[in-house]
Amino acid sequence: MKRLFLSFVVLITLCPALKARDLWVGGMAGISYANEDFSMALAPQIGVELNEKWAVAASLGYQYVNEDSFGYTMVFLRYNLWNKNDFYIDGKLQNEVLFGEFTQDNLGVLPSLRYRFSKRWEASADIGFLGVSFVEGESYAAIAAKNTNLHLNICYHF
């Protein structure tokens, strides 16, 4: 949790030093259904394009799983694999932490599709997850491969 908070502080600190066109704000709405578990998430997002290929972002939000509620934090590093005519295919390295009754820390990779439908606006979808999950109070780490996760993002570029 400390490294996640530190990453967010570094991101916010770097933002003023970057050109205004390199910064974006937006939000994520997500829904997942797997093994009879239903979840939703809402999280505002701030990000920085480091160059044409790399970007970093962070979000802090809320997640509902079945009848439980959790705080939600996420930091990711995005790499652009391919683009043509404002359509992008990206790979993300993502660290997300759920905190509530227990803490769960997920670290993994996922594909992302983006479409820039104007100079300022962009929509993206993150599909699936392949990574490792750590649960507080339990002495195991599990490799998770999920194809049921879908997160939709809308971003405004300055």
Phi, psi and omega per residue, in radians:
M1 nan -0.652 3.124
K2 -1.106 -0.722 -3.121
R3 -1.193 -0.572 3.099
L4 -1.171 -0.797 3.108
F5 -1.086 -0.743 3.117
L6 -1.075 -0.734 3.102
S7 -1.050 -0.734 3.134
F8 -1.134 -0.737 3.119
V9 -1.093 -0.752 3.116
V10 -1.071 -0.773 3.126
L11 -1.035 -0.843 -3.134
I12 -1.116 -0.649 3.132
T13 -1.154 -0.666 -3.107
L14 -1.312 -0.436 -3.043
C15 -0.940 -0.828 -3.129
P16 -1.120 -0.447 -3.120
A17 -1.355 -0.265 -3.109
L18 -1.610 2.774 3.065
K19 -1.139 2.605 -3.097
A20 -1.035 -0.561 -3.105
R21 -1.269 -0.209 -3.136
D22 -1.507 -0.139 -3.033
L23 -1.797 2.468 3.008
W24 -2.386 2.669 2.999
V25 -2.239 2.640 -3.128
G26 -3.039 -2.684 -3.127
G27 -2.784 2.880 -3.105
M28 -2.245 2.428 2.975
A29 -2.207 2.246 -3.082
G30 -2.318 2.682 3.093
I31 -2.505 2.480 -3.125
S32 -2.537 2.473 3.037
Y33 -2.432 2.041 -3.140
A34 -2.659 2.387 3.108
N35 0.879 0.741 3.139
E36 1.124 0.275 3.036
D37 -1.793 2.249 3.128
F38 -1.936 2.355 3.078
S39 -2.468 2.664 3.044
M40 -2.364 2.663 3.093
A41 -2.509 2.532 3.030
L42 -2.322 2.270 -3.111
A43 -2.704 2.176 2.986
P44 -1.195 2.707 -3.037
Q45 -2.421 2.497 2.997
I46 -2.268 2.384 -3.093
G47 -2.542 2.891 -3.126
V48 -2.358 2.262 3.003
E49 -1.482 2.016 -3.107
L50 -1.342 -0.636 3.034
N51 -2.817 -2.881 -3.092
E52 -1.167 -0.386 -3.086
K53 -1.840 -0.566 -2.979
W54 -1.978 2.505 3.037
A55 -2.547 2.738 3.072
V56 -2.360 2.506 -3.115
A57 -2.616 2.857 3.106
A58 -2.513 2.644 3.063
S59 -2.553 2.742 3.125
L60 -2.407 2.178 -3.051
G61 -2.749 -2.633 -2.998
Y62 -2.299 2.423 3.067
Q63 -2.318 2.399 3.105
Y64 -1.990 2.196 3.106
V65 -2.209 2.042 -3.049
N66 0.886 -1.857 3.139
E67 -1.985 0.218 -3.121
D68 -1.913 2.582 3.098
S69 -2.009 2.527 -3.104
F70 -2.425 2.614 2.879
G71 -1.302 2.758 -3.020
Y72 -2.490 2.172 3.014
T73 -2.214 2.597 -3.130
M74 -2.617 2.422 2.987
V75 -2.264 2.351 3.092
F76 -2.447 2.700 3.033
L77 -2.000 2.153 -3.065
R78 -1.950 2.379 3.084
Y79 -2.128 2.223 3.128
N80 -1.403 2.043 -3.137
L81 -1.515 -0.615 -3.071
W82 -2.790 2.513 3.007
N83 -2.624 2.593 3.090
K84 -2.783 2.241 3.085
N85 0.883 0.881 3.098
D86 1.185 0.228 3.038
F87 -1.907 2.291 -3.040
Y88 -2.214 2.522 2.945
I89 -2.060 2.132 -3.046
D90 -2.130 2.799 2.927
G91 -2.049 2.442 -3.124
K92 -2.137 2.442 2.904
L93 -1.821 2.062 -2.947
Q94 -2.242 2.414 2.989
N95 -2.083 2.067 3.099
E96 -2.157 2.531 -3.128
V97 -2.273 2.223 3.008
L98 -1.794 2.323 3.090
F99 -2.377 2.374 -3.111
G100 -3.043 -2.011 3.067
E101 -1.156 -0.515 3.067
F102 -2.515 2.967 3.110
T103 -1.957 2.306 3.063
Q104 -2.183 2.257 -3.112
D105 -2.033 2.087 -3.135
N106 -1.988 2.292 3.097
L107 -2.256 2.172 -3.112
G108 -3.007 -3.002 3.137
V109 -2.079 2.676 3.102
L110 -2.719 2.645 3.059
P111 -1.429 2.686 3.133
S112 -2.472 2.417 3.056
L113 -1.961 2.332 3.137
R114 -2.263 2.590 3.026
Y115 -2.380 2.177 3.129
R116 -1.654 1.743 -3.041
F117 -1.588 -0.012 2.945
S118 -2.775 3.130 -3.139
K119 -1.077 -0.563 -3.043
R120 -1.840 -0.450 -2.993
W121 -1.897 2.496 -3.102
E122 -2.542 2.498 3.041
A123 -2.121 2.540 3.105
S124 -2.512 2.774 3.105
A125 -2.352 2.244 3.058
D126 -1.805 2.262 -3.039
I127 -2.220 2.132 3.072
G128 1.461 -3.106 3.142
F129 -2.964 2.341 3.033
L130 -2.295 2.016 -3.091
G131 -3.091 -2.770 -3.066
V132 -2.094 2.413 3.094
S133 -2.040 2.360 3.075
F134 -2.059 2.253 -3.136
V135 -2.004 2.226 3.134
E136 -1.097 2.393 3.103
G137 1.526 -0.138 3.095
E138 -2.126 2.464 -2.985
S139 -1.697 0.817 3.090
Y140 -2.505 2.769 2.991
A141 -2.135 2.395 -3.089
A142 -2.060 2.435 3.009
I143 -1.474 2.180 -3.076
A144 -2.015 2.254 3.006
A145 -2.132 1.863 -3.082
K146 -2.034 2.309 3.033
N147 -1.996 0.149 -3.086
T148 -1.741 -0.108 -3.133
N149 -1.404 2.372 3.046
L150 -2.438 2.058 3.093
H151 -2.086 2.248 3.128
L152 -1.885 2.338 -3.096
N153 -2.197 2.462 2.982
I154 -2.153 2.280 -3.093
C155 -2.291 2.545 3.037
Y156 -1.950 2.200 -3.141
H157 -1.696 2.317 3.096
F158 -1.491 nan nan
